[in-house]
Amino acid sequence: MKKCSHSAHETMTELNITPLLDLAFVLLVIFIITTTPIVNDLDLNLPTASKHQKDPPHKANYITVEASGKLWLNKQAFDLAGLQQTLVGLRVDDPDLSVIVRGDSKTKYKQIRAVLDVCQQANVVKVDLATEPVK
């Protein structure tokens, strides 16, 4: 008596592709649904952009600190108190005041810190430190 019939072995060796086809159709449907169609079938007269006059760039104010401790604001000599009053006046005229602090390489950090404190007391928020690129 046979334990297994010949027809049972035949079905085991065939590849059943029905689940693979189901998976392929599901993926195809997902790609069709998620792909957005390009809609250019309407004739529209789009408005043209007007030329907007650009605002002039804000002039940066330079504070130069020499190694001796002498302060310059835009090529005018100042002391710390005069610098603060001038910065307050400039900030009133231009609330978006920009200051660049340039210090000599031999200037002590104490002097640069004093200038930064004056800028903070004058409510100048845009303060940058100027440096030279490494050669």
Long-range contacts (C-beta under 8 A, 24 or more apart in sequence): 58-94, 58-96, 58-97, 58-98, 59-98, 60-98, 60-99, 60-100, 61-90, 61-97, 61-98, 61-99, 61-100, 62-99, 62-100, 62-101, 62-102, 62-130, 63-99, 63-100, 63-101, 63-102, 63-115, 63-119, 64-102, 64-103, 65-101, 65-102, 65-103, 65-104, 65-107, 65-111, 65-112, 65-115, 66-104, 66-107, 67-104, 67-106, 67-107, 69-107, 69-108, 69-111, 71-115, 80-114, 80-115, 80-118, 83-115, 83-118, 84-118, 84-121, 84-122, 87-118, 87-119, 87-122, 87-124, 88-122, 88-123, 91-122, 91-123, 91-124, 96-126, 97-124, 97-126, 98-126, 98-128, 99-124, 99-126, 99-127, 99-128, 100-127, 100-128, 100-129, 100-130, 101-127, 101-128, 101-129, 101-130, 102-130, 103-129, 103-130
